[in-house]
Amino acid sequence: MESLANLESFVRSAELGGFSAAARQLGLSPAAVSRNVAVLERNLGLRLFQRSTRKLALTEAGERFLDSVRSHVDALGAALGAAALDRAEPAGTLKLSLSPGFGIDYVLPLMPEFLRRYPRLRLDWRFENRPVELIAEGFDAAIGGGIELAAGLVARPLAPLHVIAVAAPGYLDECAAQGRALPVHPDDLAGHDGIVMRSHRHGRINHWTLRDGAGREALAMPRERAAFDDPEAMARAAALGLGVTLVAVQHALPYLHEGRLRRLLPDWYADLGAINLYYAGRSLLPAKTRAFVDFLGAACGRAGLAQRLSGRPAPA
């Protein structure tokens, strides 16, 4: 009977497109994964991959074999993983990438309880506003939005990623003194100073399409007074009275609670998807990662983050 190590090396290499990526996910060396696949091919008497220096591609026989064994390998791995988790205490270093605003304000305050529960864990976190390649960069998990859901990754929603328009009361008072009316429609933002977002990915200015409760859509384009690449800086600049900005609720919420920002266009918001917890959905998920995934999901649910970070208009 073929070993699970050989089968799993084959399945992960096929899903991730290479021995190196499969090795990172399985906690093996690329040479060990390649050797496991070679043993499997020899035992089956089939060539499963076409190999070159730059590419690994399934043969027709490999595609058929993958379809036949993938679900069985995953099911067996899950059963073994569950048994291992029953006896394994989470330990080691939890390497995580997360957006600074959400991470500092909403995840970090949960860590005292988490570390009391799992005292053998150590945190190694990167606070950054960029989509990471979770497996390639060696992260156990990542929190944010916009990460490409590559093969082998799972995205667990934690809260909505909704963008709203806000401005400081002082800025709005100044507008009133100048005879400028408060915006009642996204088109009205064109008459206001804007603190806009410059994309990390392509360097261009992001423009958001807002929608209201009735499903109508409109482009929000305040005139550019300042362009930043960090949403925390945008919210702070708006609180200082530099103009109107459009940021995710997570960044605006502390200022809204303090009265330093006021929401504009309360019936309008942009839906950018979700703030997700990303992790490798392999069958043998390490105990440390499984503990963090389960803990954070439950804690965010108890905290009602889905409701607190929603930009949808309140029901009439």
C-alpha positions as CSV (number, residue, x, y, z in Angstrom):
1,M,0.0,0.0,0.0
2,E,1.3,3.5,-0.9
3,S,2.4,5.7,2.0
4,L,0.4,8.8,2.9
5,A,3.6,10.9,2.7
6,N,4.1,10.0,-0.9
7,L,0.5,10.6,-1.8
8,E,0.3,13.9,0.1
9,S,3.6,15.1,-1.5
10,F,2.1,14.4,-4.9
11,V,-1.3,16.1,-4.1
12,R,0.3,19.3,-2.6
13,S,2.8,19.6,-5.4
14,A,0.0,19.4,-8.0
15,E,-2.2,21.9,-6.2
16,L,0.6,24.4,-5.5
17,G,2.5,23.9,-8.8
18,G,5.9,22.9,-7.4
19,F,7.9,20.9,-5.0
20,S,9.2,23.9,-3.1
21,A,5.7,25.3,-2.3
22,A,4.5,21.9,-1.3
23,A,7.6,21.4,0.9
24,R,6.8,24.7,2.8
25,Q,3.3,23.6,3.4
26,L,4.2,20.1,4.5
27,G,7.2,21.1,6.6
28,L,9.6,19.1,4.5
29,S,12.5,19.9,2.2
30,P,12.0,20.2,-1.5
31,A,14.3,17.3,-2.0
32,A,12.2,15.1,0.3
33,V,9.0,16.0,-1.5
34,S,10.6,15.3,-4.9
35,R,11.9,12.0,-3.6
36,N,8.4,11.0,-2.3
37,V,6.8,11.8,-5.7
38,A,9.5,9.8,-7.5
39,V,8.9,6.8,-5.3
40,L,5.2,7.1,-6.0
41,E,5.8,7.2,-9.7
42,R,8.1,4.2,-9.6
43,N,5.6,2.2,-7.5
44,L,2.7,3.1,-9.8
45,G,4.7,2.7,-13.0
46,L,3.4,6.0,-14.2
47,R,4.9,9.4,-14.9
48,L,2.7,11.9,-13.0
49,F,4.6,15.1,-13.7
50,Q,6.3,16.7,-16.7
51,R,9.4,18.3,-15.2
52,S,11.5,21.2,-16.4
53,T,13.8,23.7,-14.7
54,R,11.0,26.3,-14.5
55,K,7.7,24.4,-14.5
56,L,6.0,21.4,-13.0
57,A,3.0,20.2,-14.9
58,L,0.7,17.2,-14.5
59,T,0.6,14.6,-17.2
60,E,-2.7,13.2,-18.3
61,A,-2.2,10.2,-16.1
62,G,-1.2,12.5,-13.3
63,E,-4.5,14.5,-13.7
64,R,-6.6,11.3,-13.6
65,F,-4.7,10.1,-10.5
66,L,-5.1,13.4,-8.8
67,D,-8.8,13.4,-9.3
68,S,-9.0,9.8,-7.9
69,V,-6.9,10.3,-4.7
70,R,-7.2,14.0,-3.7
71,S,-10.4,13.7,-1.6
72,H,-9.2,10.4,0.1
73,V,-5.8,11.9,1.0
74,D,-7.5,15.0,2.5
75,A,-10.0,12.9,4.4
76,L,-7.3,10.6,5.8
77,G,-5.0,13.6,6.6
78,A,-7.9,15.3,8.4
79,A,-8.6,12.2,10.5
80,L,-4.9,11.9,11.5
81,G,-4.6,15.6,12.1
82,A,-7.7,15.6,14.4
83,A,-6.2,12.7,16.4
84,A,-2.9,14.5,16.7
85,L,-4.6,17.7,17.9
86,D,-6.3,15.7,20.6
87,R,-3.0,15.0,22.2
88,A,-0.8,17.9,21.1
89,E,-0.5,21.1,23.2
90,P,-0.1,24.1,20.9
91,A,3.5,25.3,21.1
92,G,6.2,27.1,19.1
93,T,6.2,30.4,17.2
94,L,3.0,31.7,15.5
95,K,4.1,33.8,12.5
96,L,1.4,36.1,11.4
97,S,1.0,39.0,8.9
98,L,-1.8,41.4,9.7
99,S,-3.0,44.9,8.8
100,P,-1.9,47.4,11.5
101,G,-5.2,49.1,12.1
102,F,-7.3,45.9,12.6
103,G,-4.4,44.0,14.2
104,I,-3.6,46.7,16.8
105,D,-7.2,47.7,17.6
106,Y,-9.1,44.4,17.4
107,V,-6.7,41.4,17.5
108,L,-3.9,42.5,19.9
109,P,-6.3,43.1,22.8
110,L,-7.4,39.4,22.6
111,M,-3.9,38.1,23.1
112,P,-3.6,38.2,26.9
113,E,-6.4,35.6,27.1
114,F,-5.0,33.6,24.2
115,L,-1.5,33.4,25.6
116,R,-2.9,32.5,29.1
117,R,-4.7,29.6,27.4
118,Y,-1.6,28.5,25.4
119,P,1.5,29.5,27.4
120,R,3.9,27.5,25.2
121,L,3.2,29.8,22.2
122,R,5.3,32.7,21.1
123,L,4.1,35.5,18.7
124,D,6.1,36.7,15.7
125,W,3.9,39.2,13.9
126,R,4.3,41.6,11.0
127,F,2.0,44.6,10.9
128,E,1.8,45.6,7.3
129,N,-0.6,46.9,4.7
130,R,0.2,44.5,1.9
131,P,-1.1,41.2,0.5
132,V,1.4,38.5,1.4
133,E,2.2,35.2,-0.2
134,L,1.3,33.2,2.9
135,I,3.0,29.9,2.1
136,A,5.9,31.2,0.1
137,E,6.8,33.7,2.9
138,G,6.5,31.2,5.6
139,F,3.5,32.7,7.5
140,D,1.2,30.5,9.6
141,A,-1.7,32.8,9.0
142,A,-2.5,36.3,7.7
143,I,-5.3,38.8,8.5
144,G,-6.5,41.4,6.0
145,G,-8.3,41.7,2.7
146,G,-7.4,41.3,-0.9
147,I,-5.1,38.3,-0.6
148,E,-5.4,36.0,-3.6
149,L,-7.0,32.8,-2.6
150,A,-4.4,30.4,-4.1
151,A,-4.7,26.7,-4.1
152,G,-4.4,25.3,-0.6
153,L,-5.5,28.5,1.2
154,V,-8.7,29.0,3.3
155,A,-10.2,32.4,3.9
156,R,-12.4,32.7,7.1
157,P,-14.3,36.0,7.3
158,L,-13.9,37.9,10.5
159,A,-15.7,41.2,9.7
160,P,-17.0,43.2,6.7
161,L,-14.6,45.5,4.9
162,H,-16.8,48.5,4.3
163,V,-15.7,52.0,3.3
164,I,-17.5,55.1,4.5
165,A,-17.1,58.9,4.1
166,V,-16.1,60.9,7.2
167,A,-14.9,64.4,8.1
168,A,-14.0,66.3,11.2
169,P,-16.7,68.5,12.9
170,G,-14.3,71.5,12.6
171,Y,-14.0,71.0,8.8
172,L,-17.8,70.8,8.5
173,D,-18.3,73.9,10.6
174,E,-15.8,75.7,8.3
175,C,-17.8,74.6,5.2
176,A,-21.0,75.8,6.8
177,A,-19.4,79.2,7.5
178,Q,-18.4,79.4,3.9
179,G,-22.0,78.6,2.8
180,R,-21.1,75.1,1.5
181,A,-23.8,72.5,2.2
182,L,-23.1,69.1,3.7
183,P,-23.0,66.4,1.1
184,V,-26.2,64.4,0.7
185,H,-25.2,62.4,-2.3
186,P,-21.7,61.0,-3.3
187,D,-21.7,63.4,-6.3
188,D,-21.6,66.2,-3.7
189,L,-18.1,65.1,-2.5
190,A,-16.6,66.7,-5.7
191,G,-17.0,70.0,-4.0
192,H,-15.0,69.1,-0.9
193,D,-11.3,68.7,-0.1
194,G,-10.4,65.0,-0.2
195,I,-7.8,62.9,1.5
196,V,-7.4,60.0,-1.0
197,M,-5.8,56.6,-1.0
198,R,-2.8,55.9,-3.2
199,S,-2.7,52.1,-4.0
200,H,0.4,50.1,-2.8
201,R,-0.1,47.8,-5.8
202,H,-0.2,50.1,-8.8
203,G,0.5,53.6,-7.4
204,R,-2.7,55.1,-8.7
205,I,-5.5,56.8,-6.7
206,N,-8.3,54.5,-5.5
207,H,-11.8,55.7,-6.3
208,W,-14.7,54.0,-4.5
209,T,-18.1,53.2,-5.9
210,L,-20.6,53.7,-3.1
211,R,-24.1,52.0,-2.8
212,D,-27.1,52.8,-0.7
213,G,-29.8,50.6,0.9
214,A,-31.8,50.7,-2.3
215,G,-29.0,49.3,-4.4
216,R,-28.2,52.6,-6.2
217,E,-24.5,53.2,-7.0
218,A,-22.4,56.4,-7.4
219,L,-18.7,57.1,-7.7
220,A,-17.2,59.1,-4.8
221,M,-14.5,61.5,-6.0
222,P,-13.7,64.4,-3.7
223,R,-11.1,66.8,-5.1
224,E,-7.6,65.7,-4.1
225,R,-6.0,67.7,-1.4
226,A,-3.8,65.0,0.0
227,A,-2.9,61.5,-1.1
228,F,-1.7,58.9,1.4
229,D,-0.9,55.2,1.1
230,D,-2.0,54.4,4.7
231,P,-5.6,54.4,5.9
232,E,-4.7,55.1,9.5
233,A,-2.9,58.3,8.3
234,M,-6.0,59.2,6.2
235,A,-8.3,58.9,9.2
236,R,-5.9,60.9,11.4
237,A,-5.6,63.6,8.7
238,A,-9.4,63.8,8.4
239,A,-9.6,64.2,12.2
240,L,-7.2,67.1,12.0
241,G,-9.6,68.8,9.6
242,L,-7.8,68.5,6.3
243,G,-10.9,67.4,4.5
244,V,-13.2,64.5,3.7
245,T,-11.8,61.0,3.5
246,L,-13.2,57.5,2.6
247,V,-11.8,54.8,4.8
248,A,-12.9,51.4,6.2
249,V,-15.1,51.5,9.2
250,Q,-12.3,49.8,11.3
251,H,-10.1,52.9,10.8
252,A,-12.8,55.5,11.4
253,L,-14.5,53.9,14.4
254,P,-12.2,55.1,17.2
255,Y,-12.5,58.7,15.9
256,L,-16.2,58.4,15.5
257,H,-16.6,57.2,19.1
258,E,-14.5,60.1,20.3
259,G,-16.5,62.6,18.3
260,R,-13.4,63.6,16.3
261,L,-14.9,62.4,13.1
262,R,-18.5,62.5,11.8
263,R,-19.9,60.1,9.3
264,L,-21.2,61.7,6.0
265,L,-23.7,60.1,3.7
266,P,-24.9,57.5,6.3
267,D,-27.0,55.7,3.7
268,W,-23.9,55.1,1.5
269,Y,-20.9,52.7,1.7
270,A,-18.6,50.7,-0.4
271,D,-18.4,47.0,0.1
272,L,-14.9,45.7,-0.4
273,G,-15.6,42.2,0.8
274,A,-14.3,41.0,4.1
275,I,-11.5,41.1,6.6
276,N,-10.4,37.5,6.5
277,L,-8.2,35.2,8.4
278,Y,-6.1,33.3,5.9
279,Y,-4.4,30.0,6.6
280,A,-3.3,26.9,4.8
281,G,-6.2,24.5,4.7
282,R,-4.0,21.4,4.6
283,S,-5.1,18.3,6.4
284,L,-2.3,18.4,9.0
285,L,-2.8,21.9,10.2
286,P,-0.3,22.6,13.1
287,A,-1.9,22.7,16.5
288,K,-0.7,26.2,17.0
289,T,-2.4,27.5,13.9
290,R,-5.6,25.5,14.6
291,A,-5.7,27.0,18.1
292,F,-5.3,30.5,16.8
293,V,-7.9,30.0,14.0
294,D,-10.5,28.6,16.4
295,F,-9.8,31.2,19.2
296,L,-9.9,34.2,16.9
297,G,-13.0,33.2,15.1
298,A,-14.9,32.6,18.4
299,A,-13.6,35.9,19.9
300,C,-14.6,38.0,17.0
301,G,-18.0,36.5,17.1
302,R,-18.5,37.2,20.8
303,A,-17.3,40.8,20.2
304,G,-19.9,41.3,17.4
305,L,-17.3,42.6,15.0
306,A,-19.5,41.8,12.0
307,Q,-22.1,44.3,13.3
308,R,-19.6,46.9,14.7
309,L,-17.6,47.2,11.5
310,S,-20.6,47.3,9.1
311,G,-21.1,50.4,7.0
312,R,-24.6,49.4,5.9
313,P,-27.3,51.9,6.8
314,A,-29.3,51.2,9.9
315,P,-32.7,49.6,9.3
316,A,-35.5,52.1,9.1
